[in-house]
Amino acid sequence: MNAGDAAAQLKVLDQWTVDGVALKKVYRFKNYYETLAFVNALAYMVHREDHHPDLYVGYNHCEVRYSTHSVNGISENDFISAAKADAIYSHGYSVA
């Protein structure tokens, strides 16, 4: 995906950024339990999609980083998966 296409896709995602060759976002939570509940819900989705992000998990946050190894960068599938991660977050895992 070229830089122009990636920039256009970023406009429809909330708080996602491009960091080198990855699409990334940090999700915030009230506590560790909510963080892990989100991680588990995300793990279920990404397993079904067979498109796995790198996750960096802390007490009240989780950084999600998508990239497509076969293209050595960001693909359309990364943006689709990012939107699905946002949908999971908006269904009960967001900070109140």
Secondary structure, DSSP 8 states (H G I E B T S, - for coil): --HHHHHHHHTTSSS-EEETTEEEEEEE-SSHHHHHHHHHHHHHHHHHHT---EEEEETTEEEEEE-BGGGTB--HHHHHHHHHHHHHHHTTTS--
